[in-house]
Amino acid sequence: MKRWVDALKRLIDARREPRRTASQYVGLTVAGKEHQVPLLDISPSGAMIGFDDPMEAGESVVIHVLDREPLHGQVRWSRGGRVGIGFDPATKQDGEYEEK
């Protein structure tokens, strides 16, 4: 059983893109409302933000990071004041995120 769990962990880790820690506020549009939220980390395929209100998995959001194009995505999970967002494939980021 342990070998199966270890193999599964390796598979998951192999698919995961590197995340960069962030420490800035970004704009978040959800259900037509604008919020300023802390960006906790970001990768080409998603981000984690701080947001105290619970959000539903699958809910559409837009993240506005400084002068970049808006990042459209969906909530993947929400718990403990943190929200995981997966970016839409059409808006995936190329290259690495750099704080400005």
N, C-alpha and C positions, 0 to 999 in steps of 0.2 A: 504494500500500500504506500509506504514512504517513497519508493522509487517512482510510483505513478504521480504522486503529489509533486515531487521534485521535478519530474519531466514537465508537468503542467506549468509550474512556476517558470521554468526556463522558456517554454513556448510563449507565455504571456510576456515575459521580460523582453524576448526577442522582437516582439511586435511593437512594443512601446517605443515611442519617439522620445528623445531627450527633452526634458522640460527645463526651462530657465526660471529661476526664482525672480520675482518682480516685486517692486515696492512702490507702486504709484497708484493713483486713483484714475479710473477710466469711466467713461459714460456707458451706461447700460440702458437699453430700451427694451422694455418687456410690457406686453399688453398695452402698448401705446403710451406708457409712462416712462419718463426719463429719471434715472438715478445716478448718483456718483458712488462708485463702489471701489474697494481695494482690489487690485489685480494681484493675486498671490503667486501664480505661476502661469507660464504660457509655453506652448509648443506649436509646431506647424499644424497640428490637428485639433488642438483644443486649449482650454484655459481653465483655471480655477479662480473663482472670485469669492470675496466675502459678501454675504447678503443674508440678513437676519430673517427675512420673510421666507416661509417655505415655498418651494417652487415644484411644479409637477414635471416629472420626466417627460420629454417630448415637447415641452413648451418652447416656442420660438423666441429667440433673443437676438439683439444686435449689440456688439461691443464696439465702442468708439475709442481708439487708442491714438491720442495726439493727432498728428497730421496724416495718419494712414487711412486707407480705405476702410469702411465699416466691415466688421467681421460678423457674418451671419452664422447662426448656429442653433442648436437645440440643447436644452438641459438634459444631461445624462443622469445626474443624481443630485440630491440636495439633502444635507444633514448637518446639524451642529453649526449653523451659521456659515457654511461653505457650500458652494455650488460648482459642480463640474459641467463644463460646456464642451460639446463637440462641434467643431466648425463644419459648415456645409462644404462638400468637396470643391465646389466652384470658388469658395473664398479661402481655401487653405493657404496658409502663409508659405512662401518660398523662402528658404534661408533661415537664418537664426533671428530671433527677436533680440533687439538691443534696446535698453532703456535710453530715453533721451532726456 
